[in-house]
Amino acid sequence: MRKQSQPPWRVLLAFMLLMVGLLVLVERASLSSGSRLLAQAGIVLLVYGLLGLWLWSHAEFLTGTVQDEKEWFEEEALTNSTPGAPPLTPRQVHFRRVMGRRFEKRQQP
């Protein structure tokens, strides 16, 4: 599976639209002032929780620790190919990377 080059920013827009839509529904509903306040606080907390999950799941990209895919491919192709051999294809690089992880797990005590 290929890594995404950037996080899905549309999800953040969807969270904002969800919050606005739910707040509009709460305003249109015939709720008492206490219930309305509780519903609004619940909606805001729900959306903040979703934003926190989104940030947590994309922290690696947002902190800049993810290498650019092209840069990673070139680095892998250079370090894993033998001199004079044609460069590795993306599929070969991925295979070597996955198999390398499996081999490393087996060798650990």
A tleap script that builds the chain and sets N, CA, C and O, in Angstrom:
source leaprc.protein.ff14SB
mol = sequence {
  NMET ARG LYS GLN SER GLN PRO PRO TRP ARG
  VAL LEU LEU ALA PHE MET LEU LEU MET VAL
  GLY LEU LEU VAL LEU VAL GLU ARG ALA SER
  LEU SER SER GLY SER ARG LEU LEU ALA GLN
  ALA GLY ILE VAL LEU LEU VAL TYR GLY LEU
  LEU GLY LEU TRP LEU TRP SER HIE ALA GLU
  PHE LEU THR GLY THR VAL GLN ASP GLU LYS
  GLU TRP PHE GLU GLU GLU ALA LEU THR ASN
  SER THR PRO GLY ALA PRO PRO LEU THR PRO
  ARG GLN VAL HIE PHE ARG ARG VAL MET GLY
  ARG ARG PHE GLU LYS ARG GLN GLN CPRO
}
set mol.1.N position { 0.837 -1.171 0.000 }
set mol.1.CA position { 0.000 0.000 0.000 }
set mol.1.C position { 0.886 1.240 0.000 }
set mol.1.O position { 1.862 1.307 0.748 }
set mol.2.N position { 0.560 2.191 -0.810 }
set mol.2.CA position { 1.364 3.404 -0.891 }
set mol.2.C position { 1.000 4.354 0.246 }
set mol.2.O position { -0.157 4.450 0.657 }
set mol.3.N position { 2.001 5.037 0.733 }
set mol.3.CA position { 1.746 6.039 1.750 }
set mol.3.C position { 1.202 7.286 1.079 }
set mol.3.O position { 1.564 7.609 -0.052 }
set mol.4.N position { 0.334 7.977 1.787 }
set mol.4.CA position { -0.210 9.207 1.244 }
set mol.4.C position { 0.855 10.284 1.304 }
set mol.4.O position { 1.642 10.347 2.249 }
set mol.5.N position { 0.870 11.138 0.274 }
set mol.5.CA position { 1.855 12.201 0.263 }
set mol.5.C position { 1.470 13.322 1.214 }
set mol.5.O position { 2.333 14.091 1.638 }
set mol.6.N position { 0.204 13.430 1.554 }
set mol.6.CA position { -0.235 14.410 2.534 }
set mol.6.C position { -1.515 13.914 3.196 }
set mol.6.O position { -2.231 13.086 2.633 }
set mol.7.N position { -1.799 14.422 4.395 }
set mol.7.CA position { -3.005 13.947 5.072 }
set mol.7.C position { -4.262 14.448 4.369 }
set mol.7.O position { -4.214 15.459 3.669 }
set mol.8.N position { -5.377 13.758 4.546 }
set mol.8.CA position { -6.619 14.187 3.892 }
set mol.8.C position { -7.221 15.408 4.581 }
set mol.8.O position { -7.939 15.280 5.573 }
set mol.9.N position { -6.929 16.563 4.063 }
set mol.9.CA position { -7.396 17.813 4.666 }
set mol.9.C position { -8.910 17.949 4.567 }
set mol.9.O position { -9.521 18.681 5.346 }
set mol.10.N position { -9.517 17.248 3.615 }
set mol.10.CA position { -10.973 17.334 3.455 }
set mol.10.C position { -11.690 16.803 4.685 }
set mol.10.O position { -12.824 17.197 4.959 }
set mol.11.N position { -11.048 15.924 5.420 }
set mol.11.CA position { -11.669 15.387 6.635 }
set mol.11.C position { -11.859 16.505 7.658 }
set mol.11.O position { -12.873 16.547 8.354 }
set mol.12.N position { -10.891 17.405 7.748 }
set mol.12.CA position { -11.024 18.534 8.674 }
set mol.12.C position { -12.189 19.428 8.274 }
set mol.12.O position { -12.937 19.898 9.132 }
set mol.13.N position { -12.345 19.661 6.988 }
set mol.13.CA position { -13.475 20.454 6.503 }
set mol.13.C position { -14.791 19.748 6.840 }
set mol.13.O position { -15.764 20.389 7.235 }
set mol.14.N position { -14.809 18.429 6.680 }
set mol.14.CA position { -16.015 17.671 7.015 }
set mol.14.C position { -16.338 17.780 8.501 }
set mol.14.O position { -17.508 17.883 8.867 }
set mol.15.N position { -15.320 17.758 9.364 }
set mol.15.CA position { -15.548 17.917 10.796 }
set mol.15.C position { -16.177 19.283 11.088 }
set mol.15.O position { -17.106 19.385 11.889 }
set mol.16.N position { -15.666 20.330 10.433 }
set mol.16.CA position { -16.196 21.672 10.655 }
set mol.16.C position { -17.649 21.750 10.192 }
set mol.16.O position { -18.500 22.302 10.889 }
set mol.17.N position { -17.926 21.194 9.012 }
set mol.17.CA position { -19.298 21.213 8.500 }
set mol.17.C position { -20.224 20.395 9.391 }
set mol.17.O position { -21.374 20.781 9.603 }
set mol.18.N position { -19.744 19.274 9.914 }
set mol.18.CA position { -20.532 18.460 10.834 }
set mol.18.C position { -20.886 19.261 12.081 }
set mol.18.O position { -22.032 19.243 12.531 }
set mol.19.N position { -19.902 19.965 12.638 }
set mol.19.CA position { -20.152 20.740 13.841 }
set mol.19.C position { -21.158 21.854 13.575 }
set mol.19.O position { -22.087 22.056 14.356 }
set mol.20.N position { -20.974 22.570 12.481 }
set mol.20.CA position { -21.893 23.662 12.162 }
set mol.20.C position { -23.303 23.109 11.936 }
set mol.20.O position { -24.283 23.670 12.428 }
set mol.21.N position { -23.398 22.009 11.192 }
set mol.21.CA position { -24.708 21.415 10.934 }
set mol.21.C position { -25.403 20.961 12.203 }
set mol.21.O position { -26.599 21.196 12.376 }
set mol.22.N position { -24.665 20.315 13.092 }
set mol.22.CA position { -25.265 19.859 14.356 }
set mol.22.C position { -25.673 21.036 15.244 }
set mol.22.O position { -26.706 20.991 15.912 }
set mol.23.N position { -24.856 22.086 15.242 }
set mol.23.CA position { -25.211 23.259 16.045 }
set mol.23.C position { -26.458 23.942 15.497 }
set mol.23.O position { -27.281 24.443 16.263 }
set mol.24.N position { -26.599 23.962 14.171 }
set mol.24.CA position { -27.808 24.533 13.571 }
set mol.24.C position { -29.028 23.698 13.941 }
set mol.24.O position { -30.087 24.244 14.250 }
set mol.25.N position { -28.881 22.371 13.911 }
set mol.25.CA position { -29.992 21.499 14.308 }
set mol.25.C position { -30.390 21.718 15.763 }
set mol.25.O position { -31.576 21.717 16.092 }
set mol.26.N position { -29.417 21.904 16.620 }
set mol.26.CA position { -29.713 22.145 18.038 }
set mol.26.C position { -30.450 23.466 18.203 }
set mol.26.O position { -31.372 23.563 19.013 }
set mol.27.N position { -30.054 24.483 17.445 }
set mol.27.CA position { -30.722 25.783 17.543 }
set mol.27.C position { -32.163 25.697 17.058 }
set mol.27.O position { -33.043 26.355 17.614 }
set mol.28.N position { -32.412 24.901 16.038 }
set mol.28.CA position { -33.765 24.781 15.485 }
set mol.28.C position { -34.658 23.882 16.346 }
set mol.28.O position { -35.883 23.995 16.301 }
set mol.29.N position { -34.053 23.006 17.114 }
set mol.29.CA position { -34.832 22.096 17.960 }
set mol.29.C position { -35.418 22.872 19.133 }
set mol.29.O position { -34.841 23.854 19.601 }
set mol.30.N position { -36.558 22.416 19.590 }
set mol.30.CA position { -37.202 23.094 20.724 }
set mol.30.C position { -36.712 22.438 22.017 }
set mol.30.O position { -37.362 21.555 22.576 }
set mol.31.N position { -35.553 22.896 22.469 }
set mol.31.CA position { -34.954 22.387 23.697 }
set mol.31.C position { -34.952 23.487 24.747 }
set mol.31.O position { -34.943 24.672 24.412 }
set mol.32.N position { -34.961 23.101 25.998 }
set mol.32.CA position { -34.831 24.092 27.061 }
set mol.32.C position { -33.413 24.657 27.028 }
set mol.32.O position { -32.522 24.080 26.404 }
set mol.33.N position { -33.214 25.771 27.692 }
set mol.33.CA position { -31.901 26.432 27.636 }
set mol.33.C position { -30.799 25.539 28.208 }
set mol.33.O position { -29.684 25.525 27.687 }
set mol.34.N position { -31.099 24.800 29.265 }
set mol.34.CA position { -30.105 23.902 29.854 }
set mol.34.C position { -29.754 22.751 28.926 }
set mol.34.O position { -28.588 22.386 28.780 }
set mol.35.N position { -30.790 22.180 28.295 }
set mol.35.CA position { -30.551 21.078 27.355 }
set mol.35.C position { -29.788 21.550 26.127 }
set mol.35.O position { -28.914 20.852 25.613 }
set mol.36.N position { -30.131 22.744 25.666 }
set mol.36.CA position { -29.458 23.311 24.497 }
set mol.36.C position { -27.977 23.528 24.800 }
set mol.36.O position { -27.120 23.199 23.981 }
set mol.37.N position { -27.682 24.074 25.959 }
set mol.37.CA position { -26.293 24.308 26.347 }
set mol.37.C position { -25.533 22.990 26.448 }
set mol.37.O position { -24.386 22.897 26.011 }
set mol.38.N position { -26.163 21.983 27.016 }
set mol.38.CA position { -25.542 20.669 27.145 }
set mol.38.C position { -25.286 20.045 25.765 }
set mol.38.O position { -24.226 19.467 25.529 }
set mol.39.N position { -26.252 20.165 24.869 }
set mol.39.CA position { -26.101 19.620 23.513 }
set mol.39.C position { -24.970 20.338 22.767 }
set mol.39.O position { -24.166 19.694 22.093 }
set mol.40.N position { -24.911 21.645 22.885 }
set mol.40.CA position { -23.846 22.403 22.219 }
set mol.40.C position { -22.473 22.023 22.763 }
set mol.40.O position { -21.523 21.856 21.998 }
set mol.41.N position { -22.368 21.889 24.070 }
set mol.41.CA position { -21.084 21.490 24.667 }
set mol.41.C position { -20.705 20.086 24.203 }
set mol.41.O position { -19.538 19.827 23.909 }
set mol.42.N position { -21.681 19.178 24.134 }
set mol.42.CA position { -21.409 17.825 23.662 }
set mol.42.C position { -20.928 17.804 22.225 }
set mol.42.O position { -20.015 17.051 21.886 }
set mol.43.N position { -21.533 18.622 21.378 }
set mol.43.CA position { -21.129 18.693 19.968 }
set mol.43.C position { -19.702 19.215 19.845 }
set mol.43.O position { -18.891 18.669 19.097 }
set mol.44.N position { -19.410 20.267 20.580 }
set mol.44.CA position { -18.057 20.847 20.521 }
set mol.44.C position { -17.029 19.834 21.028 }
set mol.44.O position { -15.965 19.686 20.427 }
set mol.45.N position { -17.328 19.145 22.110 }
set mol.45.CA position { -16.398 18.142 22.634 }
set mol.45.C position { -16.226 16.980 21.656 }
set mol.45.O position { -15.118 16.470 21.494 }
set mol.46.N position { -17.307 16.560 21.007 }
set mol.46.CA position { -17.226 15.496 20.013 }
set mol.46.C position { -16.303 15.895 18.859 }
set mol.46.O position { -15.443 15.118 18.446 }
set mol.47.N position { -16.488 17.098 18.352 }
set mol.47.CA position { -15.667 17.538 17.221 }
set mol.47.C position { -14.213 17.721 17.651 }
set mol.47.O position { -13.301 17.371 16.901 }
set mol.48.N position { -13.987 18.262 18.842 }
set mol.48.CA position { -12.608 18.371 19.321 }
set mol.48.C position { -11.970 16.992 19.486 }
set mol.48.O position { -10.786 16.816 19.200 }
set mol.49.N position { -12.744 16.027 19.940 }
set mol.49.CA position { -12.225 14.666 20.050 }
set mol.49.C position { -11.865 14.099 18.685 }
set mol.49.O position { -10.819 13.470 18.526 }
set mol.50.N position { -12.739 14.324 17.689 }
set mol.50.CA position { -12.441 13.862 16.331 }
set mol.50.C position { -11.199 14.556 15.770 }
set mol.50.O position { -10.377 13.924 15.107 }
set mol.51.N position { -11.069 15.850 16.037 }
set mol.51.CA position { -9.870 16.570 15.586 }
set mol.51.C position { -8.614 16.023 16.265 }
set mol.51.O position { -7.568 15.893 15.630 }
set mol.52.N position { -8.720 15.707 17.546 }
set mol.52.CA position { -7.581 15.129 18.257 }
set mol.52.C position { -7.172 13.791 17.670 }
set mol.52.O position { -5.982 13.516 17.512 }
set mol.53.N position { -8.155 12.955 17.346 }
set mol.53.CA position { -7.847 11.666 16.717 }
set mol.53.C position { -7.195 11.858 15.359 }
set mol.53.O position { -6.258 11.143 15.005 }
set mol.54.N position { -7.697 12.830 14.594 }
set mol.54.CA position { -7.121 13.101 13.278 }
set mol.54.C position { -5.672 13.565 13.423 }
set mol.54.O position { -4.787 13.100 12.704 }
set mol.55.N position { -5.440 14.482 14.355 }
set mol.55.CA position { -4.068 14.963 14.575 }
set mol.55.C position { -3.157 13.830 15.028 }
set mol.55.O position { -2.020 13.735 14.567 }
set mol.56.N position { -3.634 12.975 15.918 }
set mol.56.CA position { -2.832 11.864 16.410 }
set mol.56.C position { -2.488 10.906 15.274 }
set mol.56.O position { -1.359 10.423 15.187 }
set mol.57.N position { -3.459 10.630 14.403 }
set mol.57.CA position { -3.208 9.675 13.325 }
set mol.57.C position { -2.311 10.241 12.232 }
set mol.57.O position { -1.715 9.476 11.473 }
set mol.58.N position { -2.201 11.564 12.134 }
set mol.58.CA position { -1.353 12.187 11.111 }
set mol.58.C position { -0.162 12.936 11.710 }
set mol.58.O position { 0.434 13.791 11.054 }
set mol.59.N position { 0.177 12.615 12.946 }
set mol.59.CA position { 1.262 13.329 13.627 }
set mol.59.C position { 2.594 13.155 12.912 }
set mol.59.O position { 3.390 14.090 12.836 }
set mol.60.N position { 2.835 11.950 12.386 }
set mol.60.CA position { 4.110 11.697 11.709 }
set mol.60.C position { 4.289 12.623 10.508 }
set mol.60.O position { 5.376 13.155 10.280 }
set mol.61.N position { 3.237 12.805 9.760 }
set mol.61.CA position { 3.326 13.694 8.606 }
set mol.61.C position { 3.448 15.152 9.044 }
set mol.61.O position { 4.251 15.905 8.493 }
set mol.62.N position { 2.656 15.543 10.027 }
set mol.62.CA position { 2.624 16.940 10.445 }
set mol.62.C position { 3.918 17.385 11.116 }
set mol.62.O position { 4.261 18.567 11.067 }
set mol.63.N position { 4.643 16.457 11.743 }
set mol.63.CA position { 5.912 16.825 12.371 }
set mol.63.C position { 7.062 16.811 11.374 }
set mol.63.O position { 8.174 17.225 11.701 }
set mol.64.N position { 6.801 16.339 10.171 }
set mol.64.CA position { 7.832 16.362 9.136 }
set mol.64.C position { 8.759 15.164 9.172 }
set mol.64.O position { 9.833 15.211 8.573 }
set mol.65.N position { 8.380 14.079 9.861 }
set mol.65.CA position { 9.262 12.920 9.920 }
set mol.65.C position { 9.059 11.970 8.747 }
set mol.65.O position { 9.870 11.069 8.533 }
set mol.66.N position { 7.994 12.159 7.990 }
set mol.66.CA position { 7.762 11.319 6.819 }
set mol.66.C position { 8.576 11.872 5.660 }
set mol.66.O position { 8.510 13.060 5.346 }
set mol.67.N position { 9.339 10.996 5.035 }
set mol.67.CA position { 10.122 11.421 3.890 }
set mol.67.C position { 9.219 11.553 2.680 }
set mol.67.O position { 8.190 10.886 2.567 }
set mol.68.N position { 9.621 12.415 1.796 }
set mol.68.CA position { 8.921 12.504 0.532 }
set mol.68.C position { 9.024 11.146 -0.163 }
set mol.68.O position { 10.083 10.520 -0.136 }
set mol.69.N position { 7.943 10.686 -0.781 }
set mol.69.CA position { 7.921 9.345 -1.361 }
set mol.69.C position { 8.993 9.173 -2.430 }
set mol.69.O position { 9.653 8.135 -2.486 }
set mol.70.N position { 9.168 10.170 -3.266 }
set mol.70.CA position { 10.171 10.075 -4.322 }
set mol.70.C position { 11.574 10.012 -3.717 }
set mol.70.O position { 12.415 9.238 -4.176 }
set mol.71.N position { 11.825 10.816 -2.701 }
set mol.71.CA position { 13.129 10.821 -2.025 }
set mol.71.C position { 13.399 9.461 -1.384 }
set mol.71.O position { 14.512 8.940 -1.462 }
set mol.72.N position { 12.375 8.891 -0.750 }
set mol.72.CA position { 12.525 7.587 -0.114 }
set mol.72.C position { 12.825 6.517 -1.155 }
set mol.72.O position { 13.689 5.667 -0.944 }
set mol.73.N position { 12.110 6.557 -2.280 }
set mol.73.CA position { 12.311 5.565 -3.324 }
set mol.73.C position { 13.732 5.638 -3.880 }
set mol.73.O position { 14.379 4.608 -4.066 }
set mol.74.N position { 14.215 6.842 -4.142 }
set mol.74.CA position { 15.566 6.995 -4.678 }
set mol.74.C position { 16.608 6.498 -3.687 }
set mol.74.O position { 17.575 5.843 -4.076 }
set mol.75.N position { 16.417 6.805 -2.414 }
set mol.75.CA position { 17.358 6.353 -1.383 }
set mol.75.C position { 17.374 4.829 -1.286 }
set mol.75.O position { 18.440 4.218 -1.215 }
set mol.76.N position { 16.194 4.219 -1.284 }
set mol.76.CA position { 16.110 2.763 -1.213 }
set mol.76.C position { 16.716 2.113 -2.452 }
set mol.76.O position { 17.423 1.110 -2.347 }
set mol.77.N position { 16.443 2.679 -3.619 }
set mol.77.CA position { 16.951 2.103 -4.856 }
set mol.77.C position { 18.475 2.171 -4.903 }
set mol.77.O position { 19.126 1.263 -5.420 }
set mol.78.N position { 19.035 3.240 -4.366 }
set mol.78.CA position { 20.492 3.370 -4.381 }
set mol.78.C position { 21.160 2.438 -3.369 }
set mol.78.O position { 22.196 1.842 -3.665 }
set mol.79.N position { 20.579 2.311 -2.194 }
set mol.79.CA position { 21.233 1.514 -1.155 }
set mol.79.C position { 21.018 0.019 -1.327 }
set mol.79.O position { 21.821 -0.773 -0.834 }
set mol.80.N position { 19.955 -0.388 -2.013 }
set mol.80.CA position { 19.649 -1.801 -2.108 }
set mol.80.C position { 20.013 -2.440 -3.441 }
set mol.80.O position { 19.837 -3.647 -3.604 }
set mol.81.N position { 20.502 -1.688 -4.374 }
set mol.81.CA position { 20.827 -2.295 -5.667 }
set mol.81.C position { 22.334 -2.549 -5.745 }
set mol.81.O position { 23.129 -1.852 -5.114 }
set mol.82.N position { 22.701 -3.538 -6.513 }
set mol.82.CA position { 24.110 -3.853 -6.696 }
set mol.82.C position { 24.684 -2.979 -7.799 }
set mol.82.O position { 23.941 -2.525 -8.670 }
set mol.83.N position { 25.996 -2.731 -7.781 }
set mol.83.CA position { 26.596 -1.882 -8.808 }
set mol.83.C position { 26.392 -2.487 -10.198 }
set mol.83.O position { 26.580 -3.686 -10.403 }
set mol.84.N position { 26.010 -1.646 -11.130 }
set mol.84.CA position { 25.814 -2.073 -12.504 }
set mol.84.C position { 24.445 -2.651 -12.784 }
set mol.84.O position { 24.099 -2.878 -13.943 }
set mol.85.N position { 23.657 -2.896 -11.750 }
set mol.85.CA position { 22.313 -3.447 -11.939 }
set mol.85.C position { 21.345 -2.313 -12.246 }
set mol.85.O position { 21.572 -1.177 -11.829 }
set mol.86.N position { 20.280 -2.604 -12.963 }
set mol.86.CA position { 19.285 -1.557 -13.214 }
set mol.86.C position { 18.615 -1.155 -11.906 }
set mol.86.O position { 18.569 -1.950 -10.967 }
set mol.87.N position { 18.100 0.057 -11.834 }
set mol.87.CA position { 17.469 0.497 -10.583 }
set mol.87.C position { 16.232 -0.352 -10.267 }
set mol.87.O position { 15.577 -0.892 -11.158 }
set mol.88.N position { 15.947 -0.447 -8.995 }
set mol.88.CA position { 14.799 -1.236 -8.555 }
set mol.88.C position { 13.492 -0.528 -8.902 }
set mol.88.O position { 13.416 0.700 -8.924 }
set mol.89.N position { 12.481 -1.324 -9.168 }
set mol.89.CA position { 11.154 -0.764 -9.398 }
set mol.89.C position { 10.515 -0.459 -8.049 }
set mol.89.O position { 10.962 -0.985 -7.029 }
set mol.90.N position { 9.480 0.379 -8.018 }
set mol.90.CA position { 8.813 0.649 -6.737 }
set mol.90.C position { 8.298 -0.620 -6.061 }
set mol.90.O position { 8.325 -0.717 -4.834 }
set mol.91.N position { 7.834 -1.585 -6.834 }
set mol.91.CA position { 7.342 -2.841 -6.266 }
set mol.91.C position { 8.479 -3.613 -5.594 }
set mol.91.O position { 8.293 -4.185 -4.520 }
set mol.92.N position { 9.649 -3.629 -6.225 }
set mol.92.CA position { 10.795 -4.328 -5.636 }
set mol.92.C position { 11.255 -3.644 -4.351 }
set mol.92.O position { 11.592 -4.306 -3.370 }
set mol.93.N position { 11.263 -2.326 -4.369 }
set mol.93.CA position { 11.665 -1.585 -3.177 }
set mol.93.C position { 10.698 -1.888 -2.041 }
set mol.93.O position { 11.120 -2.126 -0.909 }
set mol.94.N position { 9.407 -1.881 -2.339 }
set mol.94.CA position { 8.404 -2.178 -1.309 }
set mol.94.C position { 8.590 -3.591 -0.770 }
set mol.94.O position { 8.524 -3.806 0.440 }
set mol.95.N position { 8.821 -4.551 -1.653 }
set mol.95.CA position { 9.021 -5.936 -1.230 }
set mol.95.C position { 10.223 -6.045 -0.299 }
set mol.95.O position { 10.152 -6.680 0.753 }
set mol.96.N position { 11.321 -5.423 -0.698 }
set mol.96.CA position { 12.525 -5.492 0.154 }
set mol.96.C position { 12.283 -4.848 1.506 }
set mol.96.O position { 12.762 -5.337 2.529 }
set mol.97.N position { 11.541 -3.750 1.511 }
set mol.97.CA position { 11.274 -3.063 2.766 }
set mol.97.C position { 10.415 -3.936 3.684 }
set mol.97.O position { 10.714 -4.070 4.871 }
set mol.98.N position { 9.348 -4.530 3.139 }
set mol.98.CA position { 8.460 -5.371 3.938 }
set mol.98.C position { 9.198 -6.612 4.421 }
set mol.98.O position { 9.102 -6.966 5.596 }
set mol.99.N position { 9.918 -7.266 3.551 }
set mol.99.CA position { 10.630 -8.484 3.938 }
set mol.99.C position { 11.745 -8.159 4.933 }
set mol.99.O position { 12.044 -8.966 5.813 }
set mol.100.N position { 12.351 -7.001 4.800 }
set mol.100.CA position { 13.381 -6.597 5.757 }
set mol.100.C position { 12.815 -6.456 7.147 }
set mol.100.O position { 13.464 -6.841 8.120 }
set mol.101.N position { 11.603 -5.906 7.266 }
set mol.101.CA position { 10.959 -5.780 8.572 }
set mol.101.C position { 10.679 -7.148 9.167 }
set mol.101.O position { 10.896 -7.363 10.360 }
set mol.102.N position { 10.203 -8.068 8.353 }
set mol.102.CA position { 9.903 -9.416 8.851 }
set mol.102.C position { 11.177 -10.110 9.307 }
set mol.102.O position { 11.179 -10.798 10.328 }
set mol.103.N position { 12.255 -9.938 8.564 }
set mol.103.CA position { 13.519 -10.564 8.927 }
set mol.103.C position { 14.054 -9.978 10.223 }
set mol.103.O position { 14.571 -10.708 11.069 }
set mol.104.N position { 13.932 -8.656 10.386 }
set mol.104.CA position { 14.410 -8.013 11.598 }
set mol.104.C position { 13.626 -8.488 12.819 }
set mol.104.O position { 14.201 -8.668 13.892 }
set mol.105.N position { 12.306 -8.694 12.662 }
set mol.105.CA position { 11.489 -9.164 13.784 }
set mol.105.C position { 11.897 -10.570 14.219 }
set mol.105.O position { 11.901 -10.878 15.411 }
set mol.106.N position { 12.241 -11.417 13.254 }
set mol.106.CA position { 12.641 -12.787 13.594 }
set mol.106.C position { 13.971 -12.825 14.300 }
set mol.106.O position { 14.196 -13.700 15.136 }
set mol.107.N position { 14.863 -11.900 13.989 }
set mol.107.CA position { 16.207 -11.939 14.563 }
set mol.107.C position { 16.261 -11.350 15.957 }
set mol.107.O position { 17.216 -11.616 16.686 }
set mol.108.N position { 15.269 -10.555 16.361 }
set mol.108.CA position { 15.295 -9.966 17.679 }
set mol.108.C position { 15.048 -11.044 18.730 }
set mol.108.O position { 14.199 -11.915 18.538 }
set mol.109.N position { 15.803 -10.990 19.866 }
set mol.109.CA position { 15.639 -12.016 20.912 }
set mol.109.C position { 14.335 -11.886 21.659 }
set mol.109.O position { 14.060 -12.675 22.563 }
savepdb mol mol.pdb
quit
